[in-house]
Amino acid sequence: MTNAIEVKHIFKKYQNESILKDICFNVKEGEIVALIGKNGAGKSTLINIINGLIKPNSGQCMIYNQPRPDHNLMGLMLQDNFSLDRIKVKEVIQLARTYYKHPLAYEEMLSISGLSTKQNNFMSQLSGGQKRCLQFALAMVGNPKILFLDEPTSGMDPDTRTHFWKYIDELKKQ
C-alpha cells in the first residue's frame, strides 16, 4: 500500500522552546490517523508543517513522494474559524471552488455544510457550529485525497457533531 504521507525527523522550535522533537511516521493511503495530545503539544504545528504552511527547523514531509504538497490533493480544516463580514456563504463557496481544477459541485458543497437555507447569509451571521460546518465544506471543495481536520467538531451541537462523524465514516468507506 502506498504512503500518502511520510514525516521524517521533524523538529520545530519557537524562540527557545522545542515544540516538535524528531517526529517520524507514515500514513498509508486509506488510513485514518488522529493526533492526540494536550493543548500546546504541537498538533496544529505538525499539521501546518505537513501542509506546507510553516517550515520545520529540520526534517522533511512527503505527500505521495513529493516534497512540496500538491494542494489539489489536500483539504485542510484549521482549528480556528475564520469569518469575513461582507461575504455571503454562497460567495465564499463559489470563490473556493475557483481555486481547484475539479471542485465539488456547488450543491454538494451546500449539502456537506448543511447550510442550504443559509446560503444568502453573511458568514458573520452564522453560529460557531455553522461556521465549523462551512469550514469543513471548504476543506472538501477540492475533493481531496488527504483531509486534515484540526479540532473539527469544536462549537458543533450534538446533532451536528453526529451528522459530521457519520459523513466522515462515509468518506472512510470510499
FENRA-V155532 format. One record per helix or strand of 2 or more residues. SS is the DSSP state (A for helix, B for strand). FROM is the first residue (numbers start at 1). TO is the last residue. If there is no record, write none. Layout:
BEGIN
SS|FROM|TO, SS|FROM|TO
END
This chain:
BEGIN
B|3|14, B|17|28, A|43|50, B|58|63, B|74|77, A|89|97, A|106|113, A|116|118, A|123|125, A|128|140, B|146|149, A|158|173
END
